[in-house]
């Protein structure tokens, strides 16, 4: 009945897995912090270029969402009429 029941081994395996997740999250946070630091050292021209590229990307994403929403609206109207 309890052949596969090993609570302490299961807890140890779970702790090891959580430790790996914590290490990965810590490394990601450390690298993100370093990226912010490096970006802070950009020249004003480079910073403006980066911000412009981010705005263009956001605008493209917004336009894509608008297009998708319009397609859904058109489809709903078409389904309602038939």
C-alpha positions as CSV (number, residue, x, y, z in Angstrom):
1,X,0.0,0.0,0.0
2,X,2.7,2.5,0.9
3,X,5.5,1.1,-1.3
4,X,6.1,4.5,-3.1
5,X,5.4,6.6,0.0
6,X,8.7,8.3,1.0
7,X,7.8,11.7,2.4
8,X,11.3,12.8,3.4
9,X,12.8,11.8,0.1
10,X,10.0,13.6,-1.7
11,X,10.6,16.7,0.4
12,X,14.3,16.6,-0.3
13,X,13.7,16.3,-4.0
14,X,11.2,19.1,-3.9
15,X,13.7,21.3,-2.0
16,X,16.4,20.6,-4.6
17,X,14.1,21.5,-7.4
18,X,13.0,24.7,-5.7
19,X,16.6,25.6,-5.0
20,X,17.3,25.3,-8.8
21,X,14.4,27.6,-9.5
22,X,15.6,30.1,-6.9
23,X,19.1,30.1,-8.4
24,X,17.8,30.7,-11.9
25,X,15.5,33.5,-10.7
26,X,18.4,35.1,-8.8
27,X,20.7,34.9,-11.8
28,X,17.9,36.4,-14.0
29,X,17.4,39.3,-11.6
30,X,21.1,39.9,-11.4
31,X,21.5,40.0,-15.2
32,X,18.4,42.3,-15.5
33,X,20.0,44.6,-13.0
34,X,23.3,44.6,-14.9
35,X,21.4,45.3,-18.1
36,X,19.7,48.3,-16.5
37,X,23.1,49.6,-15.3
38,X,24.6,49.2,-18.7
39,X,21.7,50.9,-20.4
40,X,22.1,53.8,-17.9
41,X,25.5,54.4,-19.3
42,X,24.3,54.9,-22.9
43,X,25.0,58.2,-24.6
44,X,22.0,60.5,-25.0
45,X,21.8,59.7,-28.7
46,X,21.9,56.0,-28.1
47,X,19.3,56.3,-25.4
48,X,17.0,58.3,-27.7
49,X,17.5,55.7,-30.5
50,X,16.6,52.9,-28.1
51,X,13.5,54.7,-26.8
52,X,12.4,55.3,-30.4
53,X,12.8,51.7,-31.3
54,X,10.7,50.7,-28.2
55,X,8.0,53.1,-29.2
56,X,7.9,51.8,-32.8
57,X,7.7,48.2,-31.5
58,X,4.8,49.2,-29.1
59,X,3.0,51.0,-31.9
60,X,3.4,47.9,-34.2
61,X,2.0,45.7,-31.4
62,X,-0.9,48.1,-30.8
63,X,-1.7,48.2,-34.5
64,X,-1.7,44.4,-34.7
65,X,-4.1,44.3,-31.7
66,X,-6.4,46.8,-33.4
67,X,-6.4,44.7,-36.6
68,X,-7.2,41.5,-34.6
69,X,-10.0,43.2,-32.7
70,X,-11.5,44.6,-35.9
71,X,-11.4,41.1,-37.4
72,X,-13.2,39.7,-34.4
73,X,-15.8,42.5,-34.6
74,X,-16.4,41.8,-38.3
75,X,-16.7,38.1,-37.6
76,X,-19.2,38.6,-34.8
77,X,-21.3,41.0,-36.9
78,X,-21.3,38.5,-39.8
79,X,-22.3,35.6,-37.4
80,X,-25.1,37.7,-35.9
81,X,-26.6,38.5,-39.4
82,X,-26.7,34.9,-40.5
